[in-house]
Amino acid sequence: MPELRRLLLLRHGEVESHRGDVPVTAPGLAGATEAGRSLGKDPSGQLLVLTADTRRARETAQAIADGARSVGAAVDGPVAAFALRNPDLYLAGVRVEMVSSADALVAQLPGLSQEQAAAVPFFAGFLAAADRVGWWVQHRDPPGEDVAAVHRRVMAFARSLADAPGAPVVAAVTHSPVLRACALAGLGEDPGEPGWLTGLEAVVRPGRPAELAWLPGVAGPE
């Protein structure tokens, strides 16, 4: 029978930069472990940990799972979940990750120069923006998924969690573009870059749309 789920959409732990597939810092791992201990104390004693497929997300998810297990919780995962990925953006026919420099962008496309990438209007603006994720959030026609598409993807994924029995609490480690898209499309305002290990909660009940809210301690829009 379908069951209620609490999906906790969490930004990964602290990283020193976004130049490539970077690791989480030691303080970031410690914070994720502590978050796992807190989640492991849920009265159900169960936790499912899901993760986007980047190093920073996987390391965060593993630390959360380890923390929950350390307090006796029965933990499934971490398991990679395709729905938690960053927005699908395309350049020269290739899906590219959001990165913080021109060289990191073209490194994903052998044979394409920085000048050629910067000649594409979206990516020229993206690379020049102080808030690159914000540039995508506000763009009306990005070369790939927009805010509404990412929100639909994540909410459809959230609803599917109620289809089968399992842990009532699901910790899902993702990235700031996913959180900002869900906040804008689902709650009406982009809060800017969320803090590490903060995020949103989607309460999923069978046959009903997911109910989205800020997790306690996360400063949402005023």
N, C-alpha and C positions, 0 to 999 in steps of 0.2 A: 504494500500500500504506500502511496505517496506520503511523505512526511515533511514537517517543518524543518527548515535549515537556516542557520545564521552564517552568511558568507561575509568574512572580514577581508576586505580588499586593502592590502597594506603595501605601502611603498617599501622598497628594499632598504637595508641598513646603509649606514654612512659609507660613502666612497670619497676618495681624494679628488677625483676628477671623473669626467665621462669620456675620456679619450681612449676609446677602445673598450674591450670586454674586461673591465678592471675588477679587482677583488674588493671585498668589503674590508674596511679598516678593523683593527682590533676592538676599538670602542663600539663600532657598529655590530660586530659579532656578539660582544657582551650584551648590548642592548637587545639584540634579537633573542639571545638565550633567556634573558630575563622576561621578555614578552612571552616566550614559550612556557616558562614556569607559571606565569599568570594564567595563560590560556589552559594549561594542564590542570588547573584547579577547578575547572568547570564541574558542576555537580554530576554531569553525565560521565565524567572520567574518560571521554573519548575526544579525539581531535583528528581531523584530516588536514594534511598540509599539502597545498598545491603551489606550483611555482611557474613563473615565466622561464623561458629557456635562455637566460643569460647567466654569466658567472655570478654577478652580484645578487641576482634573484635566487639562484640555487644555493649559494652560501648562506644567505639570510634564512631561507626555508629550512636548511639543514640545522642551523642553530636554533630556530624556533622548535623544530621537532625534538632536538636533543634536550632543550630546556623543559619541554612538556613531559618527556619520558623521565627526566630526573625527579619529577614529583609524582611519578606513578601513573601517569595517564597512558591509556592505550592509544598509540599514535599510528596512523597510516600515512606513509609518505616519508619524504617529499616525493610528489609525483608531478611531472611536467604537464601543464595544461595549456594547450595551444591558444585558448581564448584569452589568456593573460598577456599575450605578446604586445609589444608596442604597435602603434598604428602602421598599417601597410602603406608605405610610400614608395613610389617608383621613379627611377631615374634611368634613362636609356634602356628601358625594358627590364630592369633589375630591381627587385625589392631591396630597399636600403634602410638601415637603422638610423634613427635620429642620433647624430653625433655632434660634437662641439667644435669641430674644425674642418676646414676644407680638405686638408690632407687625409683626415679620418674618413671623410665622405668618399673621396675618390679611391681610397684604398679598397673600397668595396666593389669598384668597377675597373678592373685592369684595362689600361688603354685609354681611359678617359682622363683628361687633364683638369686641373683646378679651374683653368680659364673656361673650359667647356662646361663644367658643372655650374660655374658662377654665371654663365650666360643664360641658364634656365631661370626664368623670373622667380618662381617659388623658392628655389634653393639659393638664389642671390639674396633674397630678402631674409631667408632663414639664417644663412651664415652671418649676415650683418646684424641680426637682431640681438639685443642684450638678453632678451627672454626668448630663446628659440622655440621652446614648447608653446609659449604664448603666441608666437607668430603663427604656428600651426593652428592653435585653438581658434584664433580669430579669422583665419583665412577662409574665404567663402568657397574656394574651389581648389583644394590641394590636389596634387597628383597621386591620388589614392584615397584612403579612408579619411573622412572628416569626423568631427566631433560626434555627430548624430550616428554615424556608422559604427564607431567604436562603442558608444553607449548601447546601441541595439545589440551588438555582438556580446557584450559583457552581461547585459540583462537576460538575453536568451540563455546564455550559459548558466547564469544564476538560477533561472527558473528550472532548468533541467536537473538541478541537484535534488529537487524534491521527487524525482521520478522513481527512486529506489531507496531502500533502507540504507542507513549509514550513520556516520558520526553527525550529531546535530550541529556541531561547530566546525566550520571550514575556514582555515587561515590560508589566504591566497596572496602570494607575494608577487607584486607587479611593479609598474613604473609610473612616474608622475604623469606622463601624457594620458594614460588610461584613467587615472584618478581624476585629473582635471576635466577630461571629456565627460565622465560620468557625473561629476559635480555640476558642470554647466548644463548638460542636457537633462539631468535628472532632478537637480535642485535649483537651477536657475541662475547660477553665478559661478564664474571661474575664480577660485580663491588664490591663484598664483601657485608657486611651487610648494607642495606640502612638505612637512618635516619628515625626516627619516622614520620609518616604522609607524607612521600615522596613516589614516585613511578613512574609508567609508564602510558602513555595514549595510548589507542587503538582506532583509528578512524575507524568506521565501516560504510562502504558504501554498499548498496545492490549489490549482485552479485560479490563482490570483496573481496580479503583477507583483514583482518584487518591490518591497518598501525600502527606499534608500534613505540613509541618514548618516551624519558624521558620527564617527566613533567617539565615545567619551574622551575628553582631553584634547580633541582636535578642534582647533579654532576654525569654524566655518565662516561663511559670509555673514557680516553684520546686517 
